[in-house]
Amino acid sequence: MCSLAEQVALNQDAKFCSACTQTHLVIRLQGGRVGRTLTAGLPPILIQVSSHEALLDDSLRLLRAATLADVPVEIKIYQGLPHVWQLFAGILDEGQSAIEEAGRFVDTHLKTTMSE
């Protein structure tokens, strides 16, 4: 298995060691295309994104790549919020809602994993 530093270096050069491609998410979102596909066996993914942020297109590409790789994925597109609105959980109802949603997602998938 590659170290994090090795993964970053390899990913920047668009080269991937066999251990990394078998055990880690190996994806580059560049030029409007997914540079590498997702590998099988990844845990479920929750994507939270705002309809008004720059990462919406990247989030949709991640959704598509995960779906094509049969990786369980959920997306929630919140309307009209700034980037990292979850940090405003004490101020914005949507921030609190997003934190609670993420907690339920993790709880659900941990219970599923523990019961297998």
C-alpha positions as CSV (number, residue, x, y, z in Angstrom):
1,M,0.0,0.0,0.0
2,C,1.2,3.5,-0.8
3,S,1.8,6.2,1.7
4,L,-0.3,9.3,1.5
5,A,2.7,11.3,0.2
6,E,3.4,8.7,-2.4
7,Q,-0.2,8.7,-3.5
8,V,-0.2,12.5,-3.9
9,A,3.0,12.4,-5.9
10,L,1.8,9.6,-8.1
11,N,-1.6,11.3,-8.6
12,Q,0.0,14.6,-9.6
13,D,2.0,12.8,-12.3
14,A,-1.0,10.8,-13.4
15,K,0.8,7.6,-12.6
16,F,-0.7,5.1,-10.2
17,C,1.0,2.2,-8.3
18,S,-1.0,-1.1,-8.4
19,A,-1.6,-1.0,-4.6
20,C,-3.1,2.4,-4.8
21,T,-5.4,1.6,-7.7
22,Q,-6.6,-1.5,-5.8
23,T,-7.2,0.0,-2.4
24,H,-7.9,3.7,-2.8
25,L,-10.1,6.1,-4.5
26,V,-8.1,7.1,-7.6
27,I,-9.9,9.9,-9.4
28,R,-8.8,13.1,-11.1
29,L,-11.4,15.6,-12.1
30,Q,-9.6,17.6,-14.7
31,G,-10.6,19.0,-18.1
32,G,-14.3,18.2,-17.5
33,R,-13.6,14.5,-17.5
34,V,-12.9,11.8,-14.9
35,G,-9.2,11.0,-15.3
36,R,-9.4,7.6,-13.7
37,T,-12.3,5.4,-12.7
38,L,-13.3,4.5,-9.2
39,T,-12.0,1.2,-8.0
40,A,-14.4,-1.5,-6.8
41,G,-14.9,-2.0,-3.1
42,L,-15.1,1.6,-2.0
43,P,-17.3,2.4,1.0
44,P,-20.6,4.3,0.3
45,I,-20.2,8.0,-0.6
46,L,-22.4,10.9,0.5
47,I,-22.0,14.0,-1.6
48,Q,-23.4,17.3,-0.2
49,V,-23.2,20.2,-2.6
50,S,-24.9,23.5,-3.1
51,S,-26.6,24.5,-6.3
52,H,-24.7,27.8,-6.3
53,E,-21.1,26.5,-5.8
54,A,-18.2,25.9,-8.1
55,L,-17.9,22.3,-7.1
56,L,-21.4,21.3,-8.4
57,D,-20.1,20.0,-11.7
58,D,-17.3,18.1,-10.0
59,S,-19.9,16.6,-7.6
60,L,-22.0,15.4,-10.5
61,R,-19.0,13.9,-12.2
62,L,-18.1,12.0,-9.0
63,L,-21.7,10.8,-8.7
64,R,-21.5,9.5,-12.3
65,A,-18.1,7.8,-11.8
66,A,-19.2,6.1,-8.6
67,T,-22.5,5.0,-10.1
68,L,-20.6,3.5,-13.1
69,A,-18.2,1.7,-10.7
70,D,-21.2,0.3,-8.7
71,V,-20.1,2.2,-5.6
72,P,-23.1,3.1,-3.4
73,V,-23.5,6.9,-3.7
74,E,-26.0,9.5,-2.5
75,I,-26.1,13.1,-3.5
76,K,-28.0,15.9,-1.9
77,I,-28.0,19.2,-3.7
78,Y,-28.9,22.1,-1.3
79,Q,-30.4,25.1,-3.0
80,G,-28.7,28.5,-3.0
81,L,-26.1,28.0,-0.2
82,P,-22.4,29.1,-0.1
83,H,-19.5,26.7,-0.2
84,V,-19.0,24.8,3.2
85,W,-22.4,25.9,4.5
86,Q,-22.2,23.0,7.0
87,L,-19.8,25.2,9.0
88,F,-22.7,27.4,9.8
89,A,-24.8,24.7,11.5
90,G,-25.4,27.0,14.5
91,I,-26.7,29.8,12.3
92,L,-28.3,28.1,9.2
93,D,-30.9,25.5,9.5
94,E,-29.5,23.9,6.3
95,G,-26.1,23.6,7.9
96,Q,-27.6,21.7,10.9
97,S,-29.6,19.6,8.5
98,A,-26.5,18.7,6.5
99,I,-24.6,17.7,9.6
100,E,-27.4,15.5,10.8
101,E,-27.8,14.0,7.3
102,A,-24.1,13.1,7.3
103,G,-24.4,11.6,10.8
104,R,-27.3,9.4,9.7
105,F,-25.4,8.3,6.6
106,V,-22.3,7.3,8.6
107,D,-24.4,5.6,11.3
108,T,-26.5,3.7,8.8
109,H,-23.4,2.4,6.9
110,L,-21.4,1.6,10.0
111,K,-24.3,-0.5,11.3
112,T,-24.5,-2.3,8.0
113,T,-20.8,-2.9,8.0
114,M,-20.8,-4.1,11.6
115,S,-23.6,-6.6,11.0
116,E,-21.9,-8.3,8.1
